[in-house]
Amino acid sequence: MSDAIKHECGIALVRLRKPLEYYKEKYGTAFYGINKMYLMMEKQHNRGQDGAGFASIKMNMKPGERYMSRVRSNQSQPIQDIFNQINSRINEELIANPEYQNDMNLMKKEVPYVGELMLGHVRYGTFGKNSIESVHPFLRQNNWMHRNLIVAGNFNMTNVNELFSNLIRLGQHPKEKADTITVMEKIGHFLDDAVAKLYKEVKKEGFNKMEASPIIADRLNVAKILRKAAKNWDGGYAMAGLIGHGDAFVLRDPAGIRPAYFYQDDEVVVVASERPVIQTVFDVEFEDIEELPPGKAIIIKKSGETKLKKILEPLERKACSFERIYFSRGSDAEIYKERKKLGSLLLPKIIEEVDGDLQNSVFSYIPNTAETSFFGLVKEAQNYLNLRKEQLILEAGKDLSREKLHKILSLRPRIEKIAIKDAKLRTFITEDSSRDDLVAHVYDITYGSVKKTDNLVIIDDSIVRGTTLKKSILRILDRLNPKKIVVVSSAPQIRYPDCYGIDMARLEDLVAFRAALALHEERDTYYIVEEVYDSCKSQVDLDDKEVVNAVQRIYEPFTDEEISAKISEILSPEGINAEVSIIYQTVDNLHIACPKNLGDWYFTGDYPTPGGNRVVNRAFINFYEGIKERAY
């Protein structure tokens, strides 16, 4: 219902542990790995539609034979586009050389993308750049096979400037300041260093350069390289990489902010950003899939040997709760239960808001992502009314007539499909007044589903900026002529920017922040805003570990209910007939619903890394000084 929020991306990695002949014989195709990668990326398209990329490595190729391939797209359907390109290239080769179908050695040698190691990526751009150069995977090329590096990740670093400066001190000249480039070059630097040292070591043992190559591949300590490279990273990340000779890794940040799951058997090793993707694509059980622990990397050697290695000391686990509320696929068994719980926990507040009058309250949801929490809310309403029925029946006792019993038993939540999104409509008009009118018709409403005496209760997964709510949704719902519109968010109030991969970068865009400012103006306490600015400025030159979140003071004088009431006022359009009330989930209830994912910095301001505090202070400075830039 609220404006679209973008998540940075999703990753998919597949390592085939058998020769191509095995998959051809068992599954009828040498393209088993490519087909699985396509499915894994499509099953994660919810995590990124601005761009997609695919890379593959062929093992044990001879000098002069191509062993790395990469394809990227930023077209409107990027996943389809890259696999159309892959299929076109493959079909060209097979039509021209049909004998490849029966000779797996020729197939592997001559047909592009057919390799044992594959990395896929889907992207939402959070850095304002959606050019093809910004699409993962990134490639660092070198004539030495061991020094080739392919990197893709689900991440955002808060200390890009520091990382960039570190590279310069190492003598490098990075071509760009983006965090992907700095991260890749940092890994690449220590990869180069490790390969050079191994070559000297192997040379002393009497091996020549050609003989040294497979020995270097075998001895390369990927964990050690990652420990050196990631030492000063500050951010949330699931970082995946392929090394030219065939080693691979996925590293998760020490607070577990960004998700990563893996599965392995004797045929494959698979890593993805979401568990149900692996379950569905490889038809395996929930229990067979493991979560990559915070601070650890899954390292897959060229040999196929797979190990978990501790790279960074784990911090307090702060896995992103917004993943569970909004971004991740609801088909995950745990996430499905959590979203239902988020909905059920909202019922007491709703009952209070409609003065206990559930008989004259209609429940619905917008958008479709809120459907699961809606199920939880309705189930809890049913439980509540069942207890009410028991009470009424017991109170009636012997005086309970058939008619009265029928009336009691008919008590149930009133559920309607209130709004249906017209997928055919596109908001292609850029001129504001015309665009707003068009947006107001994106949803069709079900006329006659609500009476003038009804409360209309609409659940959403989150209300961040509230722009679409004010400009279109509330006006649309008002056409049904309800007495009151209650908009319920299954997420708490989003008060602070995210700096770990979700596109919520500017404080002034957040309706909760605007509501707090409005309350300060009303109560003649706006001087606090200037004091917070002074506090933010005074910390600019401090070390990250000394910086504290000064912006939390903006919210301290007000209760959650006061801010929600002000948000209701801000988002109520002029001329609307129904009374509007907006209710948010509490942080305590969020933790009850999502006990394993306690990352809540966008709600509380309690950032899991030192860089988070610096980012929120910078965001406030930008707001105060009128700088329309990201804080990271």
N, C-alpha and C positions, 0 to 999 in steps of 0.2 A: 504494500500500500504506500509506504514511504518511497522516496526516490531510490532508484537502484544503487546498491552499494557494491563495490567491486572488490573481489579478492584477487590476490596477485596471480596464483597459478596452482597447477597440480603436476605431479611427476609420475612417470611410469617407467620402470626398468625391467627388462627381461634378459636373463642369461640362460641360454640353452646349454644343458650339460651333456647332450648326446650329439653325435654327428648328424648332419642333415639327412643322411640315408635313413636314420632311425625314425624321424618324423614323417618322412615320405612313406615309409612302409607302414607305420602304425596309424597315422592320421590322414594318409592319402595325399599329402602335399608337403613340398619343401618350404612352403611359405607359412608354415605353422607359426613361427615367431612373429612375423609381420602381421598375420591375421590377429593374433592375440594382442599385439600392440595397438592395432586399430581399435579393437573392442575396448581396451583399457582406457584409451584416450577419449573415445566417445562416451564411455561411462563416467568420465570426469569432466565433460564439457561444461558442467555447472560451475567449474572452478576457473574457466577462462574461455572467452570467445573473441578476444581481440587478436590473438595470434596462436599459432601452434607450430611445433617443430619435431623432427624425428632424426635420429642419428643411429648409425650402425657400424659395427666393427667386425671384420672377418678375421678369424684366427689363422695364424701360421701361413700367411701369404708370402710368396717369394718376392725379392726385390724387383721393382718395376711393375708389380701387380697392385692394383688399387685395393686398399683394405679398409678405408674409411669413407662413409657417405653421409651427407647431411642434406635435409630439405626443410625449408621454413616457409610459412605463409602468414600474411596479415590480411587476407581476403575476408569477406563477410562470413564465409563458412570455412575457416582455416583448416580444420581437421579433414574435412572432405577434400579440400584442395590439395593438401600434401599427399594424401593417399591416392588421389587421382593421378598426381604426378608420378608417384612411385609405381602404380599399376601400369601407367602408360610406358614408362621406361622398361619395366619388366616384360610387358607384352611385345614391345618392339623387338627385344632380344629374342624372345621365344618364337615369334613369328618368323624372324630371319634365320633362326637356328633351332629348329624343333628338336634336334638331337640332345639339347641341354636337359630336356625333361627326363631323360633316362640316364644321365651322367651327372651325378651330384658334384663331382670334382669340377667339371666344366661349368655347371650351374653356379657354383660358389665363385669360381674364378671370373666368369664373364658377366654374370647378371648383377646389376647394382642392388644394394640394400639387403641382399641375402647374406646375413651374417649370424654369428652366434650370440652377439651382444648388442642390445638395442636400448635406446633411451628416448623417451617421448616426453613432451611438455605441452601443457595448455596454459594460456596466459591471459590475465587481465592486467592491463597496464596501470600501475599506480604512480608512475613517475612522470606522467604527462607525455610520454613518448611511445607511440605505437607504430613507428617505422619498422621496416623489416629488419633493420640493424639491431633493434631492441628485442627481437624475438629470440627466445632460447631454442635449442641449445647453442651455446657459444663455443667457438672452436679456436684453439691455440695450436698452430701448426709448426712442425719442425721435421727436418729430414731424418732425425733420429726417431725411430718408432716409439721409444720409451718416453720421449719428451712431448709427444702429441697429447693434447688434453681436450676433452669435450666436457662442458659443464652446463648443467641446468638445475634450477632450484626453485623452491617455494620459499621465498625469503624477502626480508628487507633489513638492511643494516642501518643502525642509527648513527654510526661513527664513520661514515664514508670519508669525510675529510681527513680523519686520522689515518685510515687505511691507505688513502691516496698518498699522504705524506710519507708513510712508511715505505711505500714502493719507491718513491723518489730517493729516499735515503739509501735504498738498496741499489741505487744506480739505474733503475728502470725509467722509461719514459712512456707512461700509459697514454693510450690514444684517447681515453675518455675517463670521466670521473664517476660514471655510473657504478653502483655497488657490484653489479655482476662482473664488470671488467676488473675491478679492484680485487674481488674475491678470486677470480680465475687466475689473475696474474700472481697473486700471493701463493696460491697452490702451485702454480707453474714454476715460480722461483725456487721453491723448496724441492719440487720434482727434479728440476734441472740439476740442482745441487746434489741431490741423492744419487742421480744417475752418474754424474761426473765422479763422485767419490767411489761408487761401486766399480766404475770402469778402471780406476786406478788400482783398486783392490784386486780385481780379477786379472789385470795386466801383470801385477806382481806375482800372481800364481802361475804365470807362464802362458796364459791364453792370448791369442791374437784378437783383433777387433771383431771379426766375424764370429769367432767362437764365444766371445764375451756376451753377445746379445741375448741368447736364451738364459744365460746364467744371471744376467742383470734382471731379466724379467722375473726369474724365480726368487731372487733375493730381495727385490725392491720392497721396502717396508712402508706400505701405504699409510698405516696408522701413525708412524713417526712423522711422515710428511704432513698429515692432517693436524697433528698436535702442534707443529711449528706454525703452520699456516693459520690455524683458527685461534691461536693464542689470544689475540686482541679483538676478535670479532665481538660486536655487541648488537644483538638483534634476535629475531626469530627466524629459524631456517630449517629446512630439510634439503640438504645440498647433495646433489648427485653428480658423479663424474665417471668418465670412461678414460682410461689411459690407452694409448695407441696399440700396445702389444696385447691388451686384453684384460688387464685388471680393471675392477670397477668398485665403486663405493657409494654409499649414501650415509651422510652424517646429519644427526639431529641436534638442535641447539640444547644447551645444558638445562634450560628451564622447561623444555618440552613444549614450547609455544606452538610450533608448527607440527602437524601430525605426519607420521610415516608408519606403514605397516609392511610386513614381509611374509613370504611363504616360500618354502623350499621342499623339493622332493628329489628323486634321483634323475628327473628329467629337466627341471627348471628351478631357477631362483627368481623370485618376483618381488618387486618393491613398488608400492603405490601410496598416494596421499590418503586414500580411503580404503577401508577394509572391505566393504561390500563389492567393490570393483573386482578385487581378487577372488572373492567368493563366487561371484557370478561368472566371471570369464574363465576361471579354472575349475569351477564346480567342486569347491572344497568346503569343508565345514568351518563354522565360526571359530571353533577351538583350534583349528590347524593354523590359523593366521596369528602371528605375533606382532605386538607393537614394538617398534624400535625404541629402546630406552633413551631418555634424555642424556645428552653428552656422549652417546656411543655412536659408532659407525658399524654398519654391516659392510664387510670387505670381502669381495669375491675375487679370488686370484684367477689368473689365466687358466690354471689347472682345473678350476671349478670348485676348489676348496673354499668354503665360506666360514667366516668367523665374525663374532661380535667383539669389538675392541673399544675400550674406554678411551676417548680422545680428550674430553674435558671433564673436570670434576662437576658432577650434577649439582644444580641449584635446587631450591625449593620448587617442586613441580607446579608450574603455572600454565598448563595446557589451555589453549584459547577456548573459552566457553562460547564465543560467538560462532565458532565453527559448528558447534552443536545446535545452536539456535537457528542458524540461517544458512551457512554455506554448504556443509557436508550433506551428502545424500541421506534422506530420511529412511532409506531402506536398511541402513545399518541397525542391527538388533538393539544395541545400546542406545543409539541416538533416537530411535523410534520411541523407546520407553521414556527417555529423558524429555522429549518434546511433549509427549502426552502428560507427563508429570508437570511440566511448566504450565500447561493449560489448566490442569486440575487445581493447582495451587492458587489460581487467580479467582476462583469462585467466591471465596469470602468477601473480597473487595467488591466484586460485582453485585452480590446480594445487598451489601451495604449501599452501593450507589443507586440501586433501583428500589430501595426501601423494602426489600424482601418480596417484591411483587414479581415473582417469576412467571405467574400465570399471564401477565401482560408484558412479557419480555420475549423478543424474538432473537435467537442466536444465529450468527452466521460468521463468515470469515472472508477476508481479502488480504493478500493474494493467495494462490494455491499453495505456496510454501508454508502458510499458516494452518493448513488443513489438519496436520497431525496434532498440533496443540489444541485445535478446535475439538478434535475427538476426545482428548483428555478432559477438556472443560465440560463437554456435554455429558460424559460418563460421570463426572463428579456431580453435576447438576442432577442426574438421574438418581445417584446415591442419596443426595440431599433430599430429594422429593420422596424417595422410598421411605426414608425415616419419618418424613412428615406424614406420609400415608399411614404408617404404623401407628403414629401418635393419634391421628384423627380417628382411626378405627377403634383403638383402645379407649379413647375418650367417649366414643359413641356407645360402646358396650351393647346392652340389650336393645337400645333404641335405634340400632343401625338398620335402616330399611334398605331394600334392594336399590332404590333410586339414589339414596345417599351413598351407598357403597359404590355404585357405578360412577357417581360424581367424584368420589375420592380416588378411585382407581384410574380415572382419566387424567389425573395430574401427571404431566410429563413435560420436559423441556420442549419449547416450540422452536423447531429447527427449520430454516428455510435457506434455499440457494438464492441469496439476495443479488449478487452481482456476478456477471459472466463477462470475462474479458473478450473483446472482439479482436481476435488475433489478426484479422485482415487489415485493421486500421494501423497506419504508421504515422507518427508525428513528424512528417517531413517538412512542415512549414517552420521556418526559423524566426520569422517576425513575431514578437512576443504576444501581441493581442490575438492574432490569428491562431497561433500555436496553442494558447491557453484554451481557446474555444474548441479546438480539435481534441486536446487531451481530455476535455470534459465528456467526450463521447467514446473514449476507449473502452469503458465498461458499459454493458447493458444491464439494466436492473429489472427485477421481477416485480412488475406492478401488481397490486392487490395482495401482496404477501404480508403487509404490515398495516395495522389499523392506527387511526389517529390517537388512540389511547395507549399505544404500545411504546415500550422502550425498545430500541434497536441496538443490540449488543454485537459489535463487530470485533473479532480478534485478528490481530496482525502479529507477525513474528518480531517486528521491531519498528520503532518510529525514531528516525535519526534526525533528519532535517525537517520533515513535515511539509515540504513544499507541495508535493502532489496531493497530500491530504487536504491542504487548504485550498489549492487551486481547482481541484476537480472532485476528489472522492466524497468529501462532505457535502458538496452541492448536489452530487448525484444521489446520495443517500437521502438528502432532504426532500427529494421529489416524491419519496414514498410517504411523506407527511407523518413521520413518527413524532411522538411527544418528546422523546429524548434520544439522542445518539450517544452511545457509550463506546468509545474506541479503546480497546484493551491491547496492550503490548505484552507479549510473552517474555520480552527482554526488559531489563531495568532501563532507567534513563541513561542515555549515552551522553556523558558529560565531558569526556576528554578525547583527544585525538588518538588514533592508533598509529603506531610506527613500526609495526612488525608484519605488514603485508595487506592490511585492509584499508581501503581508500576512504579514510576519515581523517583528513590531514589538517583541516582548518577549524579552529574553535568556533568562529563566528557562524559556521555552517550548521552547528549543532543547536537544535531548538531548545534543549535544556540549558545551554550556556546563555542563549538570548533571553530565556525566561529569568535566569538568575540576575542578569544585568538589569532587566526591567524591574525586578523586585528591589534591587539596590536603589534605583532611581526613585521609586515610589516611597521608599522609607528613608530617603536622604542619607544613605550610607554609601553613595557612589565613590566617596573618597577611598574606600577599600580597594577599588579597582586600580587607582593610582598607586596605592601602597603595594599591591601585588606586582604591578609593573616595575616599581623600584626594586622589589625583592628579586624579580626575574633578572633584571639588568645587573644587579650586584653579583649574580652567580655565573655570569657569562664566562669569566676567566678562571673559574674554579675547576679543579679536577672532577671528572665525572662522578667519582665516588663521594664527593662532598656536596654535590648538587641535590637539593630537595625539591619536591613539587610544590611550588608556591601557589599554584592555581587552585589547589583544594580549598584555600581560604575563601574563594568566591562563593562557594556553596555552603560553608559552615553555618551562617546565620539562619538557614531555611530548612524546614522539614521537606521530606520527599513530597508530601501532600501539597505543600505550598507551591513547590515548583511545578507539580503536575497541574494544579489549578491555573497557574499562570500560562503554562503551555496550552491548556484548553482555550484560554482567552486569546492567545496569540494566533492559534490556528483556526479559530472560528471565523469563517468568511462573513463579510458584511452581507446583511440581508437574509441570512439563513433563519428559518423559522424554528427549527428544533433547538432545544438546549443541547449543548455539546459538553461532554465530559471525557477526559482522557485519563486512563488508568495504566500504570506501569507495574511490572513485576518488581518485587523487592530483591535486593542482592542476597539476603538470607535464603529466600526461597529458590533463587537460582542455584545456590550451592547445594541445597537439598536435592534439587532435580538433577544436577550435573556434578556429583561428588568427586569424580576423577579429573574434572577439568575446571580448576579453580582460578584460571586466569581471568581477571575481571577489571583490568586497568582502565578500560574505556568507561566503566561504570563508577569505579572508586578512585581512580588516580593512583592506585598502588602498582606502579610499574615493576616488572620482574627483573629488569636490567638497569644499571645506572644511566645508560643512554636514554631511557624512556623519560626520566625526569628532565634531562636537558631538552629533549624534544618538546615536551609540553610547555616548558618555560619559553622556549623559542617561539612556539605557536602563539603564546600570549603576547609576546613582544611584537610579533608580526601583526596581530589583531590591533593592538594599541597604537602602533605606528602606521596602520593602514597599508601594510605591505602584503600584497596578494600573492604570497609565495608559500610553498610547502615548508614545513619546519624541519625536514630531513631530506 
